[in-house]
């Protein structure tokens, strides 16, 4: 296929407006059947067991010391590292020492977090990082509502804003400033909402911040590169490629620093090939969002609906969001262990915003399945 055929595909998608409204009856009926099957399966698959919840409890800092007098959990680990870096110690020395003391793996090198967040904490403090996260939430709200072409009708935008604010409200948690995945998720949410074809640099800077905090943001940027190449937006594609090259260089330096500080006997990670399935991201969403107030067998099916909402939006943002979220959840299903449930925070709070658009998607699907075209807005 010639490269110049790809732009017509993205242009045709943009021209659809509300994609589900253009489906033939059989396709809309099939989509509804698949959605019902997925929601039914998720209710059954998540009913027994509760691994992500147990892992989340284990990951939280404990006020009860263990026999060595050390608080347990990932957030407690990051707090100790931040305290040592703030006191003037080098990041890698502090991180490797604390991970050994806490029986955390240091191999491969990605088992050690990037130093960016700890260095920022040393400058502005953990609470300062939380205030920065709150500022990111406000920036996301601004980007959601200040678009040349409104993302949706005003009732949907109000609902989306409320959901975004509720999701971003996690920044009020005292340990939020220690959370790499939550910080990166906020930056990726801002990048998604800020993007404009005629003004993409601010979104690229937000994506760069996410990469600097968490290497798992790389698939988002790779997807962006694929979009830019498909649309033959060469300048934009070049800028994204430069960002990825800088990221690769930074990861090489991170690898060298971790390897230089390792000692014989350092623990190795169990690896990332657990094949946990889609139960893992759905259960994680059920426990890390407002859905945690519901029984997990009800929350997990509802956690699918934001994906329908983003697909229903149409346009570049809808297609990009659909592919990013589906790709992230597939990555978790294939590679994440149950204790890696927190990867889902890379999709938050943006993913939850899709719930505001889900009624539109369901309405369009039912209208198309009934053979009636819905009114375009």
N, C-alpha and C positions, 0 to 999 in steps of 0.2 A: 504493500500500500504506500502510495506517495505521501510524503510528509505534509504536503499542502491539503491533503484530504482531512486531516485532523481538525483544523480550525472550523470547518463546516459542521463537524459533530458538536463542538462546544457552542457554536453559534446557534445551531438548531435546538440544543438543550435550553439555552437562554431564551429563545423565542417561544418556548412552550408555556412560559409563565407558571401555571400550576400543572405540573407534569401528570398527576393522577387524573386530572380532568380530561386528558387526551387519550387515556387508555381505552382500547376496545373492551366490550363487555366481558369477553372470556378472560382477558388479561386482568381486569379489575377483580373479577370473581376469583381468579387464581390467587391474586395478591391477598385478598381477604381471607381465603382459605389457608394460605401459608402463614399469615399473621395469626390467625386463630390457633393453628397448630403449634406455632412457636410459643405463643402465650400459654397454651395448655401444657406443652412440654416443660416450660420453665417453672410452672407451678408445681409439677410433679418432681422435677429434677432437684429443686431447691428445698423441698419439704423435709427430707431426711438430712440430718447432719447440719453442721453450722461452722465449718472450718474457718472461713474468713472472719467470722465474729470472734472465734477463739484467738485467732492470730492477732486481730486488732487489739484485743484486751492485753495480750502478751506484749504488744509493741508499745503500749502506753507506759509512760514513766510511773513507777510505783513509789508510794510513800513508805513502803515497808522495805527496809534494807535486807539484802541477802546475807549469808554468813560472812562475806567479805565486806559488808557495809556499803555495797554499791547498789544504786537504783538500777532496775532492770528496764529493758526495752530500748527500741531504736531511738525514740525521742530523748531518752535519758543519755544514751551514747552521744548523740549529736550535741546535747547540752554540755557534756563534759569536754568534748572536743572544742566547742566554741569558747568555753571558759579558759582553756589552756591557750588557745590562739589569742584571745583577748589579753591574756597575761603576757604575751610576747613570744610564746613558743612557736616554732615553725609548724605549719599545718600538717605536713606529712609525718613528722615525728609524733605529733600529738594523736593524729588519727590512727596510725598504725599501732601505737602503744595502747590506745584505748580499745581498739578492736581485738588485739591479742588478749588484753586483760578481761574483756567481756566474752571471750571465746567466739568472736566473730571471724569469718574467713577474710583473708586479705588477697587471696588468689581466686580467679584472675584479677587483674588490676581494676576492673570495673566494680569489684566488690567494695572498693573504697570510693566514697563519693567525691565528686569534683570539689575543689577547694573554694569555689566562688562564694557560696552562701556563708561558710565559716568566716571568710575574710570580710564579707559585708557585715556580719554580726560583730566582728571585732571593731568595726568602725562606728556603727550606729546602734549596736546592741540587738538582742533578740526581739525586744519590744519595738525597736526601730524598724526591724524587718516586718513585723506585723503591721505597723503603720504604713509601710510601703505597700504591703499587700492590700490594705484597705484603699490606698490611693489607686492601685490597679483595678480594684472592683469599681470604683467611681469612674475611672477611665473607660472600663468596659461598658458601663451603663451609658456613658456619653456616646461611645462609638455605636452602640446598639440603636440609639434614638436620633443620631445626627447623620443620617445617610441622605445622599442626594435623591435616591429613589427609596422611599420607605420600605423596610424589610417586610412589613405586613400592615394590615389595618390597625387603627389605634387600639382597639380592645386587645388584640393579640400582642401588640407592643407593650401594653400595660402589664399583661400577664407575663410576658417574657422578662420584663424588667423586674417584676416581683420575684420570679424564679431565679434570676441572675443574682439579685441582692441576697436572697436566702442562701443560695449556694456559696456566694462570696462571704457570707456571714461567718463561715468557718474561721476567718481571720481573727475573730474575737476569741477563739480558743487560745489560752496562754501558751500552748506549745506550737501554735501554727507557724511561728517564726523560725522553727527548727525543721520544718517539713519541706524537703526538696521537691517532692512530687506536686504538692499543693501549689508551691511557688511557681513551678514550671507550668502547671495547668492554667494558672491565672494569666501568665504571659502568652500562652498559646491561645487562650480565649480572646485576649486583646488582639493578637495577630489576626485571628479569624474575623473578628468584627471590624477591625480597622481597614482591612484590605479594600483598595479601590484600584481599578485598572489604570487610572490616570494618576494615582498617588499611592504607590505600594511601599515606599521606603519606610514610613512609620511602622507598618505591619512587619516588615523585615527586621527592623530593630527589636521589636517585641519578640519575634521568633529567635533572634540572636540571644536575647536575655534568657529565654527558655533553654536553649542549647548550653549556655554557660552554666546553668544550674543543674540540668539533668540531661544526660546523653540520650535518654529514651525519647527526647523530643525530636531526634533526627528523622524518624519516618514522616513527621509532619512537614519538615522542610524538603525532604525528598519528593513527597507528593506535590508540593508547591513547584518544585523544579519540573516535574512531569507536566503539570498544567501549563507552565510558562512555555515549555518546549512544544507542547501540542498546539498552543495558540500562536506559535512563532513570535513570541514576545522576547526577542533575543537579548535586549538590554536587561530586562528583568531576569531572564534565565541566567545571564552572566553574573548578575549580582548575587543570585541565590547560590550559584555554583561557587563563587568566591567565598560566601559564608560557609558553605560545606567544606571547602578546602581549609579555611581557617580553623574550623571545628576539628577537622582531621589532624591538623598540626597541634592543636591544643590537647587532643586525646593522646597523641604521641608523647608529648611532654608529660602528661599525667602518667602514662605507662612507665616512662623512664623514672619518674620520681617515686612511684610505688615500688618498682623493682629495686631501686637503689636502697630502699629502706627495709626491704624484707629480710627475714632471718630464717635459718633452718627451723623447721617445725611449725611454721605458719600454716594455719588451716586453709583448706581449699573449699570453695563453694560446692554445693551439691549439683550445680549445673542448672540449666534452664531448658529442660525438655520433658516437663512433667505431663504434658498432654492432658491438662485438667479439664478441658472442654469449656463450652460457653457458660456452664454453670458458674464458673469462677467469676467472670466479670459481672454477670447478672446479680450474683449474691453480694459481690463487693458493692455494686451500686445500691443494692437494697440496704446496706449497712452504713454507707458513707454519705448518704444524702438524706433528705427529709423523709424518704420512704422507710427509714428505719423505725418510724412510729407505727408501721403496719406489720402484720405477720409476713415473714419472708416469702411464703408461698403466694401471697397477694402482691407484695412489693416487687418481686422479680418479674412477673408478667407486665406490670405497669412500667418497669424499667425499659421495656422494649419500645414503648410508645414514642419517646423523644426521637428515636431513629426515624419513625414514620413522619414525625413533624418536620424534621430537617429535610427529608426527601421531598415533602410536600411543598416546601418553600420555593423550590426551583432556582434557576439562575446559578451562577458560579458558586456562590456561598453555600447553597443547598447541596449541590453535587459534591463540592469539596468536603463539607462537613460530613455528609453521608459516607464518603470513602474513608475519611480520616477516622471516624468513630468505629466503623465496621472493621477497618484494618487494625486499629488498636485492640479491639475486643478479640479479633482473631489471633493477634500476636499473644495476647494473654491466654487464650484457649490452648494454643500450641506450646508455648514456652514457659509461662509463669508457673511457679509452684504456689500452693495455697497461701503461703506466707507472703507471697508477692502481690497480694490482693490490692495493695495501695497503688499499683501502676495505674489503676483506673482513674486516679486523681488527675492524670494528664488530660483527661477529657472534661474535667470539671473546672468551673461551673457551666461551661458552654453546653455540654450535652443536655443538662436538665432544662435549658431554655427551650429545647425542641418540644417539650411537653405542651407549651403554649400554642404550638402550631399543629399538634396532633389532631385536634377536632377538625381542622380544615382538611387534613389528609384523609381522615376517615370519611368525612362528608363527601369529598371528591371521589373516593373509591366506591362508596355506596351509590352515588349518583351515576358513575360510569357503569357499574355493574347492573344498574337498573335501566341503562340505555338512555339516560338523560344527561346532557352536558351541563356542568355547573357554570355559574356565572363567573367570569374572570374578574379579579380585582388586582 
